[in-house]
Amino acid sequence: MSKIKVAVLFGGVSNEHNISLISAANIISSIPSDKYEVIPIGITKKGRWLYYPGDISQLTSDRWESNPDCVPAVILPDPMYKGILKMSEDSSSIAKIDVVFPALHGQNGEDGSVQGLLKLSGIPYVGCDVISSANCMDKTVTHTILESNGIKMARWKSILSSQLGKLDDICDEIAGELDYPLFVKPANSGSSVGINKASSFEDLKNAIKLAFSHDRKVIVEEYIKGREIECAVFGKDTPFASDLGEIKSCNEFYDYDAKYILGTSGLTIPADIPEVSAREIKETAIKAFGAMGCAGLARVDFFLKDDGTVVLNEINTLPGFTQISMYPKLMEHMGISQSELLDKLITLALESGQT
């Protein structure tokens, strides 16, 4: 019996390019080789698509794209082919693929962009569809949808880049309504990239300007003092929520450095919190997953305040799959190994015909 052909997309034109490489190397190494044939397709920081037949250990740096055996390869949008077009100097060929695992984080990979291409191609893919990916990526849209479904989130305000000329007035208005300290974030970004805490008027102005270097829309949220709790959700029509994990950041807040660079943040699984709070968080995670139209997988992040109030922070539709990432660790705690998890995700994509 022939193996199922899985194209794993990695890299991408995103400020999370390097994290995608680490996730992809972990995913490719863990996909059951007796059942699946992996076709690695990398996207460089400049947007070039390349079929990569080399050593997986080379993926964790940009050395992979210098491999002499790399050839240009793109997923065809024409559903008649359901495959990738490989191109060399003197020939081209089409290779069929059965399913795609988009191991891409952030913009152009997690925001519905590549999901749109895959929808056109007619090839099933792992994870959320175009609309749910885009809506979860945009923090202002996430707030709007979830709050309309009765889910508590931090109070917030948004700013467009066209309003920068009135920044002083906008900062005064925001501070008067939300109070310091405040968190400033690009509306469309992940892995805590471009996020800063503002404790004064000048902090707020500078943080907003920095956030605009990552996106044309910025969200400012009130500071929520609480424990950082995360929940992995898996499934489609009847999703289930994992046991919970707690992040204990080595920095003041769980920024990019605390997640991936310093390596000293703590992950506690299961989170040592009251059962009533754990139950509420898991129920809210499933409710949010459904409200946003998610499918396959998502990591839902919360704050648990000292008074027991649960506040949803964000939904990540393609959580990290590195060795230290919370989503696979939570599933492993549930008795689902990473290889089994990947098999389940790919099988769900094939069975549901997610295109």
TORMARFI-837283 format. One record per residue (C-alpha): x, y, z; residue number from 1. Coordinates in nm, 2 decimals, padded with zeros to 4 digits, m for minus. Example, Ala and Ser with C-alpha at 12.3 -4.5 7.8 and 13.67 -1.06 7.14 Angstrom:
+--------+--------+--------+-----+
|   east |  north |     up | seq |
+--------+--------+--------+-----+
|  01.23 | m00.45 |  00.78 |   1 |
|  01.37 | m00.11 |  00.71 |   2 |
+--------+--------+--------+-----+
//
This chain:
+--------+--------+--------+-----+
|   east |  north |     up | seq |
+--------+--------+--------+-----+
|  00.00 |  00.00 |  00.00 |   1 |
|  00.14 |  00.34 | m00.10 |   2 |
|  00.21 |  00.60 |  00.16 |   3 |
|  00.01 |  00.91 |  00.21 |   4 |
|  00.20 |  01.21 |  00.06 |   5 |
|  00.22 |  01.50 |  00.31 |   6 |
|  00.36 |  01.83 |  00.20 |   7 |
|  00.50 |  02.02 |  00.50 |   8 |
|  00.53 |  02.39 |  00.44 |   9 |
|  00.78 |  02.58 |  00.65 |  10 |
|  00.96 |  02.92 |  00.67 |  11 |
|  00.76 |  03.20 |  00.52 |  12 |
|  00.76 |  03.57 |  00.48 |  13 |
|  00.70 |  03.64 |  00.85 |  14 |
|  00.87 |  03.77 |  01.16 |  15 |
|  00.82 |  03.41 |  01.29 |  16 |
|  01.02 |  03.25 |  01.00 |  17 |
|  01.28 |  03.10 |  01.23 |  18 |
|  01.03 |  02.95 |  01.47 |  19 |
|  00.86 |  02.79 |  01.18 |  20 |
|  01.18 |  02.62 |  01.08 |  21 |
|  01.22 |  02.47 |  01.42 |  22 |
|  00.85 |  02.36 |  01.43 |  23 |
|  00.88 |  02.20 |  01.08 |  24 |
|  01.20 |  02.01 |  01.17 |  25 |
|  01.02 |  01.87 |  01.48 |  26 |
|  00.70 |  01.78 |  01.28 |  27 |
|  00.89 |  01.62 |  00.99 |  28 |
|  01.10 |  01.41 |  01.23 |  29 |
|  00.79 |  01.30 |  01.42 |  30 |
|  00.55 |  01.21 |  01.14 |  31 |
|  00.51 |  00.83 |  01.13 |  32 |
|  00.74 |  00.73 |  00.84 |  33 |
|  00.56 |  00.39 |  00.79 |  34 |
|  00.24 |  00.56 |  00.69 |  35 |
|  00.34 |  00.90 |  00.54 |  36 |
|  00.59 |  01.02 |  00.28 |  37 |
|  00.69 |  01.38 |  00.37 |  38 |
|  00.75 |  01.64 |  00.09 |  39 |
|  00.92 |  01.94 |  00.26 |  40 |
|  00.85 |  02.27 |  00.09 |  41 |
|  01.03 |  02.58 |  00.23 |  42 |
|  00.95 |  02.94 |  00.17 |  43 |
|  01.24 |  03.18 |  00.21 |  44 |
|  01.22 |  03.51 |  00.38 |  45 |
|  01.20 |  03.67 |  00.03 |  46 |
|  00.91 |  03.45 | m00.06 |  47 |
|  01.08 |  03.19 | m00.29 |  48 |
|  00.92 |  02.84 | m00.27 |  49 |
|  01.17 |  02.55 | m00.28 |  50 |
|  01.14 |  02.17 | m00.26 |  51 |
|  01.39 |  02.07 |  00.00 |  52 |
|  01.52 |  01.71 | m00.02 |  53 |
|  01.81 |  01.76 |  00.23 |  54 |
|  01.89 |  01.67 |  00.59 |  55 |
|  01.61 |  01.77 |  00.83 |  56 |
|  01.87 |  01.89 |  01.08 |  57 |
|  01.96 |  02.17 |  00.84 |  58 |
|  01.62 |  02.32 |  00.87 |  59 |
|  01.68 |  02.50 |  01.20 |  60 |
|  01.89 |  02.76 |  01.02 |  61 |
|  01.86 |  02.93 |  00.67 |  62 |
|  02.13 |  02.69 |  00.54 |  63 |
|  01.86 |  02.47 |  00.41 |  64 |
|  01.79 |  02.70 |  00.11 |  65 |
|  02.15 |  02.68 | m00.01 |  66 |
|  02.13 |  02.30 | m00.05 |  67 |
|  02.22 |  02.23 | m00.42 |  68 |
|  01.94 |  01.98 | m00.46 |  69 |
|  01.67 |  02.24 | m00.38 |  70 |
|  01.45 |  02.32 | m00.68 |  71 |
|  01.17 |  02.57 | m00.72 |  72 |
|  00.84 |  02.41 | m00.63 |  73 |
|  00.49 |  02.56 | m00.59 |  74 |
|  00.15 |  02.43 | m00.49 |  75 |
| m00.07 |  02.46 | m00.80 |  76 |
| m00.40 |  02.65 | m00.74 |  77 |
| m00.57 |  02.44 | m01.02 |  78 |
| m00.77 |  02.16 | m00.85 |  79 |
| m00.73 |  01.94 | m01.15 |  80 |
| m00.37 |  01.87 | m01.05 |  81 |
| m00.38 |  01.86 | m00.66 |  82 |
| m00.01 |  01.87 | m00.65 |  83 |
|  00.32 |  02.07 | m00.66 |  84 |
|  00.50 |  02.18 | m00.97 |  85 |
|  00.88 |  02.12 | m00.95 |  86 |
|  01.09 |  02.32 | m01.19 |  87 |
|  01.45 |  02.28 | m01.30 |  88 |
|  01.64 |  02.46 | m01.56 |  89 |
|  01.54 |  02.22 | m01.84 |  90 |
|  01.23 |  02.05 | m01.73 |  91 |
|  00.93 |  02.05 | m01.49 |  92 |
|  00.71 |  01.79 | m01.33 |  93 |
|  00.40 |  01.77 | m01.12 |  94 |
|  00.40 |  01.56 | m00.80 |  95 |
|  00.07 |  01.46 | m00.65 |  96 |
|  00.01 |  01.53 | m00.28 |  97 |
| m00.27 |  01.41 | m00.06 |  98 |
| m00.26 |  01.66 |  00.22 |  99 |
| m00.07 |  01.97 |  00.34 | 100 |
|  00.06 |  02.05 |  00.68 | 101 |
|  00.12 |  02.43 |  00.69 | 102 |
|  00.38 |  02.46 |  00.96 | 103 |
|  00.39 |  02.83 |  00.91 | 104 |
|  00.35 |  03.08 |  01.19 | 105 |
|  00.23 |  03.44 |  01.18 | 106 |
|  00.16 |  03.66 |  00.87 | 107 |
|  00.13 |  03.49 |  00.53 | 108 |
|  00.09 |  03.15 |  00.69 | 109 |
| m00.14 |  03.16 |  00.98 | 110 |
| m00.37 |  03.45 |  00.87 | 111 |
| m00.57 |  03.27 |  00.60 | 112 |
| m00.33 |  03.36 |  00.32 | 113 |
| m00.19 |  03.01 |  00.25 | 114 |
| m00.52 |  02.86 |  00.35 | 115 |
| m00.67 |  03.05 |  00.06 | 116 |
| m00.42 |  02.90 | m00.18 | 117 |
| m00.49 |  02.55 | m00.05 | 118 |
| m00.86 |  02.60 | m00.08 | 119 |
| m00.82 |  02.69 | m00.45 | 120 |
| m00.60 |  02.38 | m00.49 | 121 |
| m00.86 |  02.14 | m00.36 | 122 |
| m00.59 |  01.98 | m00.14 | 123 |
| m00.70 |  01.90 |  00.22 | 124 |
| m00.49 |  02.07 |  00.48 | 125 |
| m00.43 |  02.06 |  00.86 | 126 |
| m00.58 |  02.33 |  01.07 | 127 |
| m00.83 |  02.61 |  01.05 | 128 |
| m00.99 |  02.74 |  00.73 | 129 |
| m00.94 |  03.08 |  00.56 | 130 |
| m01.20 |  03.27 |  00.76 | 131 |
| m01.12 |  03.13 |  01.11 | 132 |
| m00.75 |  03.17 |  01.05 | 133 |
| m00.79 |  03.53 |  00.95 | 134 |
| m01.03 |  03.62 |  01.23 | 135 |
| m00.81 |  03.46 |  01.50 | 136 |
| m00.50 |  03.63 |  01.36 | 137 |
| m00.66 |  03.97 |  01.39 | 138 |
| m00.68 |  04.05 |  01.76 | 139 |
| m00.95 |  04.32 |  01.71 | 140 |
| m01.17 |  04.08 |  01.52 | 141 |
| m01.11 |  03.81 |  01.78 | 142 |
| m01.22 |  04.05 |  02.06 | 143 |
| m01.53 |  04.15 |  01.86 | 144 |
| m01.65 |  03.80 |  01.79 | 145 |
| m01.57 |  03.64 |  02.13 | 146 |
| m01.71 |  03.93 |  02.33 | 147 |
| m02.03 |  03.91 |  02.13 | 148 |
| m02.05 |  03.55 |  02.24 | 149 |
| m02.02 |  03.64 |  02.61 | 150 |
| m01.65 |  03.55 |  02.65 | 151 |
| m01.46 |  03.79 |  02.88 | 152 |
| m01.15 |  03.95 |  02.74 | 153 |
| m00.94 |  04.25 |  02.84 | 154 |
| m01.08 |  04.60 |  02.76 | 155 |
| m00.92 |  04.73 |  02.45 | 156 |
| m00.89 |  05.01 |  02.18 | 157 |
| m00.75 |  04.99 |  01.83 | 158 |
| m00.55 |  05.23 |  01.62 | 159 |
| m00.49 |  05.25 |  01.24 | 160 |
| m00.17 |  05.37 |  01.09 | 161 |
| m00.36 |  05.65 |  00.92 | 162 |
| m00.43 |  05.79 |  01.27 | 163 |
| m00.06 |  05.84 |  01.36 | 164 |
| m00.09 |  06.21 |  01.29 | 165 |
| m00.32 |  06.24 |  01.60 | 166 |
| m00.12 |  06.01 |  01.82 | 167 |
| m00.10 |  06.24 |  02.12 | 168 |
| m00.47 |  06.29 |  02.13 | 169 |
| m00.53 |  05.91 |  02.08 | 170 |
| m00.29 |  05.82 |  02.36 | 171 |
| m00.46 |  06.07 |  02.60 | 172 |
| m00.80 |  05.92 |  02.51 | 173 |
| m00.68 |  05.56 |  02.56 | 174 |
| m00.50 |  05.63 |  02.89 | 175 |
| m00.81 |  05.80 |  03.02 | 176 |
| m01.03 |  05.51 |  02.94 | 177 |
| m00.81 |  05.21 |  03.02 | 178 |
| m00.55 |  05.33 |  03.27 | 179 |
| m00.19 |  05.24 |  03.29 | 180 |
| m00.01 |  05.00 |  03.26 | 181 |
| m00.12 |  04.90 |  02.91 | 182 |
| m00.01 |  04.64 |  02.66 | 183 |
|  00.04 |  04.74 |  02.31 | 184 |
|  00.04 |  04.48 |  02.03 | 185 |
|  00.04 |  04.46 |  01.65 | 186 |
| m00.32 |  04.35 |  01.57 | 187 |
| m00.18 |  04.07 |  01.33 | 188 |
|  00.12 |  03.91 |  01.48 | 189 |
|  00.21 |  03.61 |  01.69 | 190 |
|  00.48 |  03.47 |  01.93 | 191 |
|  00.46 |  03.80 |  02.12 | 192 |
|  00.65 |  03.98 |  01.85 | 193 |
|  00.62 |  04.36 |  01.87 | 194 |
|  00.44 |  04.36 |  02.21 | 195 |
|  00.54 |  04.60 |  02.48 | 196 |
|  00.41 |  04.72 |  02.82 | 197 |
|  00.35 |  05.09 |  02.86 | 198 |
|  00.34 |  05.26 |  03.20 | 199 |
|  00.34 |  05.62 |  03.09 | 200 |
|  00.23 |  05.85 |  02.81 | 201 |
|  00.57 |  05.84 |  02.64 | 202 |
|  00.59 |  05.46 |  02.68 | 203 |
|  00.25 |  05.43 |  02.51 | 204 |
|  00.35 |  05.65 |  02.22 | 205 |
|  00.68 |  05.46 |  02.16 | 206 |
|  00.51 |  05.12 |  02.20 | 207 |
|  00.25 |  05.21 |  01.94 | 208 |
|  00.51 |  05.33 |  01.70 | 209 |
|  00.71 |  05.01 |  01.74 | 210 |
|  00.39 |  04.80 |  01.70 | 211 |
|  00.32 |  04.98 |  01.37 | 212 |
|  00.65 |  04.85 |  01.23 | 213 |
|  00.49 |  04.50 |  01.24 | 214 |
|  00.13 |  04.58 |  01.12 | 215 |
| m00.09 |  04.87 |  01.00 | 216 |
| m00.33 |  04.81 |  01.29 | 217 |
| m00.24 |  04.82 |  01.66 | 218 |
| m00.44 |  04.71 |  01.96 | 219 |
| m00.40 |  04.85 |  02.31 | 220 |
| m00.53 |  04.63 |  02.60 | 221 |
| m00.57 |  04.69 |  02.97 | 222 |
| m00.32 |  04.51 |  03.18 | 223 |
| m00.46 |  04.19 |  03.34 | 224 |
| m00.27 |  04.07 |  03.65 | 225 |
| m00.31 |  03.70 |  03.66 | 226 |
| m00.16 |  03.36 |  03.60 | 227 |
| m00.10 |  03.26 |  03.24 | 228 |
| m00.29 |  02.94 |  03.16 | 229 |
| m00.30 |  02.77 |  02.83 | 230 |
| m00.53 |  02.50 |  02.68 | 231 |
| m00.49 |  02.28 |  02.38 | 232 |
| m00.80 |  02.21 |  02.17 | 233 |
| m00.83 |  01.94 |  01.92 | 234 |
| m01.11 |  01.83 |  01.68 | 235 |
| m01.37 |  01.97 |  01.46 | 236 |
| m01.74 |  01.91 |  01.52 | 237 |
| m01.69 |  01.78 |  01.88 | 238 |
| m01.36 |  01.92 |  01.99 | 239 |
| m01.20 |  01.83 |  02.32 | 240 |
| m00.99 |  02.05 |  02.55 | 241 |
| m00.67 |  01.92 |  02.71 | 242 |
| m00.56 |  01.95 |  03.07 | 243 |
| m00.41 |  02.29 |  03.13 | 244 |
| m00.06 |  02.43 |  03.15 | 245 |
|  00.08 |  02.73 |  03.32 | 246 |
|  00.35 |  02.96 |  03.19 | 247 |
|  00.59 |  03.11 |  03.44 | 248 |
|  00.78 |  03.37 |  03.23 | 249 |
|  01.14 |  03.45 |  03.30 | 250 |
|  01.07 |  03.80 |  03.18 | 251 |
|  00.81 |  04.06 |  03.31 | 252 |
|  00.57 |  03.91 |  03.05 | 253 |
|  00.59 |  03.62 |  02.81 | 254 |
|  00.75 |  03.79 |  02.51 | 255 |
|  00.95 |  03.65 |  02.22 | 256 |
|  01.27 |  03.63 |  02.41 | 257 |
|  01.10 |  03.45 |  02.71 | 258 |
|  00.94 |  03.20 |  02.47 | 259 |
|  01.23 |  03.11 |  02.24 | 260 |
|  01.56 |  03.28 |  02.32 | 261 |
|  01.63 |  03.27 |  02.70 | 262 |
|  01.50 |  02.92 |  02.75 | 263 |
|  01.44 |  02.97 |  03.13 | 264 |
|  01.06 |  03.02 |  03.13 | 265 |
|  00.88 |  02.75 |  03.32 | 266 |
|  00.60 |  02.53 |  03.20 | 267 |
|  00.39 |  02.36 |  03.46 | 268 |
|  00.16 |  02.07 |  03.34 | 269 |
| m00.10 |  02.03 |  03.48 | 270 |
| m00.15 |  02.38 |  03.61 | 271 |
| m00.20 |  02.38 |  03.98 | 272 |
| m00.53 |  02.57 |  03.99 | 273 |
| m00.87 |  02.51 |  04.15 | 274 |
| m01.08 |  02.25 |  03.97 | 275 |
| m01.37 |  02.50 |  03.93 | 276 |
| m01.13 |  02.74 |  03.74 | 277 |
| m00.99 |  02.46 |  03.53 | 278 |
| m01.33 |  02.35 |  03.43 | 279 |
| m01.44 |  02.70 |  03.34 | 280 |
| m01.12 |  02.75 |  03.13 | 281 |
| m01.16 |  02.43 |  02.94 | 282 |
| m01.53 |  02.50 |  02.87 | 283 |
| m01.45 |  02.86 |  02.76 | 284 |
| m01.17 |  02.73 |  02.53 | 285 |
| m01.41 |  02.49 |  02.35 | 286 |
| m01.68 |  02.77 |  02.33 | 287 |
| m01.42 |  03.01 |  02.18 | 288 |
| m01.29 |  02.74 |  01.94 | 289 |
| m01.65 |  02.70 |  01.81 | 290 |
| m01.74 |  03.07 |  01.80 | 291 |
| m01.43 |  03.14 |  01.58 | 292 |
| m01.51 |  02.85 |  01.35 | 293 |
| m01.18 |  02.67 |  01.43 | 294 |
| m01.10 |  02.32 |  01.32 | 295 |
| m00.82 |  02.08 |  01.38 | 296 |
| m00.62 |  02.25 |  01.65 | 297 |
| m00.57 |  02.57 |  01.84 | 298 |
| m00.41 |  02.68 |  02.16 | 299 |
| m00.63 |  02.90 |  02.37 | 300 |
| m00.45 |  03.13 |  02.62 | 301 |
| m00.60 |  03.27 |  02.94 | 302 |
| m00.53 |  03.48 |  03.24 | 303 |
| m00.66 |  03.36 |  03.58 | 304 |
| m00.69 |  03.65 |  03.81 | 305 |
| m00.65 |  03.62 |  04.19 | 306 |
| m01.02 |  03.65 |  04.25 | 307 |
| m01.09 |  03.35 |  04.02 | 308 |
| m01.20 |  03.56 |  03.71 | 309 |
| m01.11 |  03.39 |  03.38 | 310 |
| m01.00 |  03.62 |  03.10 | 311 |
| m00.93 |  03.49 |  02.75 | 312 |
| m00.61 |  03.64 |  02.60 | 313 |
| m00.59 |  03.50 |  02.25 | 314 |
| m00.64 |  03.20 |  02.02 | 315 |
| m00.34 |  03.06 |  01.82 | 316 |
| m00.46 |  02.86 |  01.53 | 317 |
| m00.12 |  02.72 |  01.44 | 318 |
|  00.07 |  02.69 |  01.78 | 319 |
|  00.43 |  02.61 |  01.79 | 320 |
|  00.55 |  02.25 |  01.75 | 321 |
|  00.90 |  02.31 |  01.89 | 322 |
|  01.05 |  02.09 |  02.16 | 323 |
|  00.94 |  02.35 |  02.42 | 324 |
|  00.60 |  02.43 |  02.28 | 325 |
|  00.30 |  02.40 |  02.50 | 326 |
|  00.05 |  02.25 |  02.25 | 327 |
|  00.23 |  01.92 |  02.19 | 328 |
|  00.34 |  01.91 |  02.56 | 329 |
| m00.02 |  01.94 |  02.67 | 330 |
| m00.13 |  01.66 |  02.44 | 331 |
|  00.16 |  01.44 |  02.55 | 332 |
|  00.03 |  01.49 |  02.91 | 333 |
| m00.30 |  01.36 |  02.78 | 334 |
| m00.13 |  01.04 |  02.67 | 335 |
| m00.10 |  01.14 |  02.30 | 336 |
|  00.25 |  01.13 |  02.17 | 337 |
|  00.37 |  01.38 |  01.92 | 338 |
|  00.37 |  01.12 |  01.64 | 339 |
|  00.02 |  01.01 |  01.73 | 340 |
| m00.09 |  01.37 |  01.75 | 341 |
|  00.04 |  01.45 |  01.40 | 342 |
| m00.12 |  01.13 |  01.27 | 343 |
| m00.45 |  01.24 |  01.42 | 344 |
| m00.43 |  01.59 |  01.28 | 345 |
| m00.35 |  01.47 |  00.93 | 346 |
| m00.62 |  01.20 |  00.94 | 347 |
| m00.88 |  01.46 |  01.06 | 348 |
| m00.78 |  01.68 |  00.76 | 349 |
| m00.82 |  01.40 |  00.52 | 350 |
| m01.15 |  01.28 |  00.67 | 351 |
| m01.31 |  01.62 |  00.69 | 352 |
| m01.19 |  01.72 |  00.35 | 353 |
| m01.07 |  02.06 |  00.48 | 354 |
| m01.03 |  02.26 |  00.16 | 355 |
+--------+--------+--------+-----+
//
